[in-house]
Amino acid sequence: MYKDWFFSCFILIFSVLTLMQVAQCQTAVEAPIVPESYTLMPGDNLLVTILGKTTYSYTTYVTYDGKMTINIPMSRIMEDGSSKHYSEVIDAIKVAKLTLKQAEDSI
């Protein structure tokens, strides 16, 4: 079910920040990130935008084994009538050692 929905979507990796930059609350990098030459490595933080019937964005990171997760937003109505929002991982894709451009093109 999720696979059919996933393949009908276009996934765009929008920006990359290393976890060290996020931890230090730095918003600027030393030089602009060039998608054709920036190599993704474990610890890189990614902003992913899913365009499809429903458009949404989320952040994820490149895991220690070189993968990034593809998430789908979910919600559930609780017994008290409130709703709980969460995301479910539907896939993990190997992106480490690819350039940002290669990752964008292969996803």
Protein Blocks (a to p, Z undefined) as FASTA:
>chain_A
ZZmmmmmpccddfbdcdfklmmnopabdfbdcdfklmccdehiacddddddfbdcddddd
ddfkopacdddddddddfkopacdddddfbdcdfehiafklmmmmZZ
